[in-house]
Amino acid sequence: MDQVPRLRPGFRFQWEPVQKAHVLLYPEGMVKLNDSAAAILSEIDGERTVSAIVARLEERFPDAGALDGDVQEFLEDARQQHWITML
């Protein structure tokens, strides 16, 4: 929980009006994100720890309950997909 996730070099998170969704752009293409993935990636700034990201998301979505497991699972998937690195 004290690791700091960062987008890998060449990856960019942004709103894509044509897709009407947040996307993750990279040199070989684009990934259209669901709302949960977009919420998590929007908190990644290369400085916040996983625990800080979880705390911010729990503040933004108080009705969701504890989010640490879901956030950690998504970040691990994102790491395996080579979208992020963990420092």
Rosetta blueprint (number, residue, H / E / L):
1 M L
2 D L
3 Q L
4 V L
5 P E
6 R E
7 L E
8 R L
9 P L
10 G L
11 F L
12 R E
13 F E
14 Q E
15 W E
16 E E
17 P L
18 V L
19 Q L
20 K L
21 A E
22 H E
23 V E
24 L E
25 L E
26 Y E
27 P L
28 E L
29 G E
30 M E
31 V E
32 K E
33 L L
34 N L
35 D H
36 S H
37 A H
38 A H
39 A H
40 I H
41 L H
42 S H
43 E L
44 I L
45 D L
46 G L
47 E L
48 R L
49 T L
50 V H
51 S H
52 A H
53 I H
54 V H
55 A H
56 R H
57 L H
58 E H
59 E H
60 R H
61 F L
62 P H
63 D H
64 A H
65 G L
66 A L
67 L L
68 D H
69 G H
70 D H
71 V H
72 Q H
73 E H
74 F H
75 L H
76 E H
77 D H
78 A H
79 R H
80 Q H
81 Q L
82 H L
83 W L
84 I E
85 T E
86 M E
87 L L
